[in-house]
Amino acid sequence: MIRQLKSATGHDMTVGGANLAGQAIKAGLVDELHLFLVPIVVEGGKRAFPNGVRSDLELLDTQRFASGGVYLRYAPNQRDHLAGVSQADCCARTGHPTVTQSGVR
């Protein structure tokens, strides 16, 4: 569905929502990912992306707001040397924290 939408339009398009965005990422159709993080912890809720969605990302830009919120702009990472490496192993190699469903390790 996402591939059809992207091929039908002659310009950039924005996709929102965990399931639709997850499908686009999984299909390799995402050029950039824009995330807004708000410093609020809730007991439960919907996951940011559905199971089975994985993409190594390269940070392109950040902006911090007075409220404590953060804007993050990423692009899919094209580094071949991390292809096929698990998230935990990738984070260990790069020194970045591992973000999991239960928190940051």
C-alpha positions in Angstrom: 0.0 0.0 0.0 2.7 2.5 1.0 4.8 1.7 -2.2 1.7 2.4 -4.3 1.1 5.8 -2.6 4.8 6.8 -2.9 4.9 5.9 -6.6 1.6 7.7 -7.3 2.8 11.0 -6.0 5.4 13.3 -7.7 6.5 15.0 -4.5 7.6 14.2 -0.9 5.0 12.7 1.3 4.6 12.5 5.1 3.5 9.2 6.7 2.3 9.2 10.4 1.2 6.6 12.8 3.0 3.6 14.1 1.6 1.0 11.8 1.7 3.0 8.5 5.2 4.4 9.3 6.4 0.9 10.3 5.2 -0.5 7.0 7.1 2.2 5.1 10.3 1.7 7.1 10.1 -2.1 6.6 9.6 -1.7 2.9 12.7 0.6 2.6 10.6 3.6 1.5 11.6 6.1 4.2 14.2 8.7 3.2 14.0 10.6 6.5 12.5 9.9 9.9 11.4 12.9 12.1 10.8 12.1 15.8 9.6 14.4 18.6 10.3 13.1 22.1 8.4 14.5 25.0 9.7 13.8 28.5 6.7 12.1 29.9 6.6 8.5 31.2 3.4 6.7 30.9 2.4 3.3 32.2 1.4 1.9 28.9 0.4 2.7 25.4 1.0 1.9 21.8 4.6 1.0 20.6 6.3 3.5 18.4 6.7 0.9 15.7 5.2 -2.6 15.2 7.2 -5.8 15.8 9.6 -6.8 13.0 10.5 -3.2 12.0 14.3 -2.5 12.2 16.4 0.2 10.6 19.8 1.5 11.5 19.6 5.3 11.5 22.1 8.1 11.1 21.3 11.2 13.1 21.1 14.3 10.8 19.8 17.0 13.1 18.6 17.7 16.6 16.7 20.5 18.3 16.1 20.9 22.0 13.1 22.8 23.3 12.7 24.7 26.6 10.0 22.2 27.6 12.6 19.4 27.6 11.2 18.0 24.4 13.6 17.0 21.6 13.3 16.9 17.8 15.4 14.3 16.1 15.9 13.9 12.3 17.3 10.7 11.0 18.1 9.0 7.7 18.4 5.3 7.1 22.0 4.4 7.6 23.7 2.9 4.5 26.8 1.5 6.4 27.2 -2.0 5.1 29.5 -3.1 8.0 26.5 -3.3 10.3 24.2 -5.2 8.0 22.8 -8.3 9.6 24.1 -7.3 13.1 21.6 -7.4 16.0 20.5 -4.2 17.7 22.3 -5.0 20.9 25.5 -5.9 19.1 25.3 -2.8 16.9 24.9 -0.6 20.0 27.8 -2.3 21.7 30.0 -1.7 18.7 29.1 2.0 18.3 28.8 2.7 22.0 25.2 3.8 21.8 22.5 2.7 24.3 20.1 0.0 23.3 16.5 1.1 23.3 14.1 -1.7 24.1 10.4 -2.0 24.8 11.2 -2.0 28.5 13.6 1.0 28.4 17.2 2.0 27.7 20.1 -0.4 28.4 
